[in-house]
């Protein structure tokens, strides 16, 4: 499985409900060209544990959209 770029999504500004976070990840990943099977693999992993595990999985696959600009500055 090829490593995809992280999804640009600021999780900190979202409602912390697990379903809301997963939906936001799914929508952002689709818009950014992630294949459906890759999205589902991440979400399956996220659902495989408790809420803290879900957060860690999503954090591991996302980055704040502004982070690129900060690196270039």
C-alpha positions as CSV (number, residue, x, y, z in Angstrom):
1,X,0.0,0.0,0.0
2,X,1.5,3.3,-1.0
3,X,1.9,6.0,1.6
4,X,-0.4,8.9,0.9
5,X,0.1,12.5,1.9
6,X,-1.6,13.4,5.1
7,X,-5.1,14.8,4.8
8,X,-5.1,18.6,5.4
9,X,-7.7,19.0,8.1
10,X,-7.7,20.9,11.4
11,X,-9.2,18.5,13.8
12,X,-8.9,21.0,16.7
13,X,-11.6,23.2,15.3
14,X,-14.2,20.5,15.0
15,X,-17.0,19.1,17.3
16,X,-15.2,16.3,19.1
17,X,-18.0,13.7,18.5
18,X,-16.4,10.6,17.0
19,X,-18.8,10.4,14.1
20,X,-18.3,14.0,13.3
21,X,-14.5,13.6,13.3
22,X,-14.7,10.5,11.1
23,X,-17.1,12.2,8.7
24,X,-14.9,15.3,8.4
25,X,-11.9,13.1,7.7
26,X,-13.8,11.1,5.1
27,X,-15.0,14.3,3.3
28,X,-11.5,16.0,3.4
29,X,-9.8,12.8,2.2
30,X,-12.2,12.4,-0.7
31,X,-11.7,16.0,-1.8
32,X,-7.9,15.5,-1.6
33,X,-8.0,12.5,-3.9
34,X,-7.6,9.6,-1.4
35,X,-8.9,6.3,-2.8
36,X,-12.0,5.0,-1.0
37,X,-10.3,1.8,0.2
38,X,-7.5,3.9,1.9
39,X,-10.1,6.1,3.6
40,X,-12.0,3.0,4.8
41,X,-8.8,1.4,6.1
42,X,-8.0,4.4,8.2
43,X,-11.5,4.6,9.6
44,X,-11.6,0.9,10.3
45,X,-8.4,1.3,12.3
46,X,-9.8,4.4,14.1
47,X,-12.9,2.4,15.1
48,X,-10.9,-0.6,16.4
49,X,-10.3,0.9,19.8
50,X,-11.5,3.5,22.2
51,X,-12.0,7.2,21.6
52,X,-8.4,8.0,22.4
53,X,-7.3,5.4,19.8
54,X,-9.7,7.0,17.3
55,X,-8.1,10.4,17.9
56,X,-4.5,9.1,17.6
57,X,-5.3,7.4,14.3
58,X,-6.9,10.5,12.8
59,X,-4.2,12.8,14.1
60,X,-1.6,10.4,12.6
61,X,-3.2,10.8,9.2
62,X,-3.9,14.6,9.2
63,X,-2.0,17.8,9.3
64,X,-3.2,21.4,9.8
65,X,-3.6,23.1,6.5
66,X,-1.5,26.1,7.7
67,X,1.5,23.8,8.5
68,X,2.9,24.0,5.0
69,X,3.0,27.8,5.0
70,X,4.8,27.8,8.3
71,X,7.5,25.4,7.0
72,X,8.2,27.7,4.0
73,X,8.4,30.9,6.1
